[in-house]
Amino acid sequence: MIIAGIYSFKNGEAIIRSQYPAEFREVEQVIAAVDSTQCKTKTSREKTMSGRTLYSPRALNTAFTKEFAQRGWRKYKVKCIYPTNYYLSGISDPVPKGSSKGAFREMDFTKNRVGVEVQFGKYAFMVYNVCAKMTIFRNLGVIDVGIEIVPIKLLAEEMSTGVSYFEQFVWDLEHRGVADIDIPVLVVGVAT
């Protein structure tokens, strides 16, 4: 795969290139090492593209996971204990005594305080990754900066309908603006 677009959110590009150049080089190497032709394995059952062979998000994620793991990047998982003390009176606790039965949050890849998320799914996940999850993991002391890897529109058009893409994500981030709690993130648009 190739890097087809770069968007710097909250000065993410300058900070990552100056303070985390080795980690960014590894991200570039990972992207270059992913052979997307091996991931065009999904036969569409959608009306608008029935029978067409598409890129499989699952296969792409597997390829990225393999490449990141070979370079020492690791998933970081934190257990969630959800509060129940905010229920109004008369509402019974549907989860016994605050336990959250296996609930967790996970960063796809971390190394040296850099967090990477690879997102070939629905749009809401891209926004959540950058505007919530990365801030949470910074607050937990796991990362200082983030990199979000997403498809550009041309690649998304070769996937199932509903997959979001770089161009729409950048538009929304630019129109949302930056909040004090946001962390520096480099959004990387990839293509084949």
C-alpha positions in Angstrom: 0.0 0.0 0.0 1.0 3.6 -0.3 0.5 6.8 1.7 -1.9 8.9 -0.4 -2.8 11.7 2.0 -1.6 13.3 5.3 -3.6 15.5 7.6 -2.2 17.0 10.7 -4.6 17.4 13.5 -3.5 19.6 16.4 0.0 19.9 14.9 0.3 16.1 14.9 2.6 15.9 11.8 5.2 18.3 13.1 5.3 16.7 16.6 5.4 13.1 15.3 8.1 13.9 12.7 10.3 15.8 15.2 9.8 13.8 18.4 8.9 10.3 17.1 10.7 10.0 13.7 11.7 6.3 14.2 8.2 5.3 15.1 6.8 7.2 12.0 9.4 5.5 9.8 8.1 2.1 11.0 4.5 3.1 10.3 5.6 4.1 6.8 7.4 0.7 6.5 4.2 -1.2 7.7 2.0 0.6 5.1 4.5 -0.2 2.3 4.8 -3.8 3.4 1.0 -4.5 3.3 0.2 -6.2 0.0 -3.4 -5.1 -0.6 -3.8 -7.4 -3.6 -3.8 -10.3 -1.1 -6.7 -8.6 0.7 -9.1 -8.3 -2.3 -11.0 -11.4 -1.2 -14.5 -10.4 -0.3 -17.3 -11.2 -2.7 -20.0 -8.6 -2.3 -23.6 -9.6 -1.7 -24.8 -6.0 -1.8 -27.4 -5.2 -4.5 -25.3 -2.4 -6.0 -22.2 -4.5 -6.4 -23.3 -8.1 -6.2 -20.6 -10.6 -7.1 -17.9 -8.0 -7.2 -14.6 -8.8 -5.5 -13.8 -6.2 -2.9 -11.0 -5.4 -0.4 -11.8 -7.2 2.9 -11.4 -4.9 6.0 -10.7 -8.0 8.1 -7.9 -9.2 5.7 -6.4 -5.7 5.7 -6.5 -5.5 9.5 -4.8 -8.9 9.7 -2.1 -7.8 7.3 -1.5 -4.6 9.3 -1.5 -6.5 12.6 1.2 -8.9 11.3 3.4 -6.0 10.1 3.1 -4.0 13.2 3.8 -7.0 15.4 7.0 -7.8 13.5 8.2 -4.4 14.4 7.4 -4.7 18.1 4.2 -2.7 18.2 1.7 -4.1 20.7 -2.0 -3.8 21.4 -2.9 -2.1 24.7 -6.0 -3.1 26.4 -7.6 -1.6 29.6 -10.5 -3.1 31.5 -13.6 -0.9 32.0 -15.5 -0.8 35.2 -18.7 1.2 34.4 -20.1 3.3 37.2 -23.7 2.6 38.3 -23.9 5.3 41.0 -25.5 7.7 38.5 -28.7 5.8 38.0 -31.9 7.6 39.2 -33.8 6.1 42.1 -36.0 3.2 41.2 -33.7 2.0 38.4 -32.2 -1.4 39.2 -28.5 -2.1 38.3 -28.6 -4.3 35.1 -24.9 -5.1 35.7 -24.2 -6.8 39.1 -22.3 -4.4 41.5 -20.5 -2.4 38.9 -18.9 -5.3 37.1 -18.7 -4.8 33.4 -18.3 -8.4 32.4 -15.3 -8.3 30.0 -15.8 -4.6 28.9 -12.6 -3.0 27.7 -11.0 -0.3 25.5 -8.1 -1.2 23.2 -5.6 0.7 21.2 -4.7 -1.2 18.0 -0.9 -0.6 18.3 1.4 1.2 20.8 5.1 1.8 21.0 7.1 4.5 22.8 4.1 6.6 23.6 2.7 6.6 20.1 -0.7 5.1 19.5 -1.9 3.8 16.1 -5.4 3.0 15.0 -6.1 1.3 11.7 -9.7 1.9 10.6 -11.4 0.4 7.6 -14.9 0.5 9.1 -17.7 2.9 9.6 -17.2 6.6 10.0 -18.2 6.8 13.6 -15.2 4.7 14.6 -12.8 7.2 13.0 -14.2 10.1 14.9 -14.3 8.0 18.1 -10.6 7.0 17.7 -9.3 10.5 17.3 -11.8 12.6 19.4 -12.3 10.2 22.3 -10.2 7.0 22.5 -6.8 8.6 21.9 -7.5 11.2 24.5 -8.6 8.5 27.0 -5.3 6.6 26.4 -3.3 9.8 26.8 -5.1 10.4 30.1 -4.2 6.8 31.1 -0.5 7.6 30.5 -0.2 5.2 27.5 0.3 7.6 24.6 1.2 11.2 23.9 0.4 11.3 20.1 -1.7 9.3 17.7 -1.7 8.1 14.1 -5.0 7.2 12.4 -4.6 5.1 9.2 -7.7 5.2 7.0 -8.5 4.5 3.3 -8.8 7.4 0.8 -12.0 7.6 -1.2 -10.7 5.6 -4.1 -9.9 2.7 -1.9 -13.1 2.9 0.1 -15.0 2.6 -3.2 -13.4 -0.8 -3.6 -14.8 -1.9 -0.2 -18.3 -2.6 1.1 -20.7 0.4 1.2 -20.5 2.5 4.4 -16.7 2.4 4.8 -15.6 5.9 5.6 -12.6 7.6 4.0 -9.9 10.1 4.5 -11.4 13.0 2.6 -14.7 13.1 4.6 -12.8 12.6 7.9 -10.5 15.6 7.2 -13.5 17.8 6.3 -15.2 17.0 9.5 -12.1 17.5 11.7 -11.4 20.8 10.0 -15.0 22.0 10.6 -15.1 20.6 14.1 -12.0 22.4 15.2 -9.6 21.5 17.9 -10.5 21.2 21.6 -8.2 21.6 24.6 -8.5 17.9 25.4 -7.5 16.7 21.9 -4.1 15.2 21.4 -1.8 15.7 18.3 -2.8 13.1 15.7 -1.5 12.4 12.2 -4.3 11.1 9.9 -2.8 9.0 7.2 -4.9 8.2 4.1 -3.8 5.0 2.3 -4.4 3.6 -1.2 -3.3 0.6 -3.2 
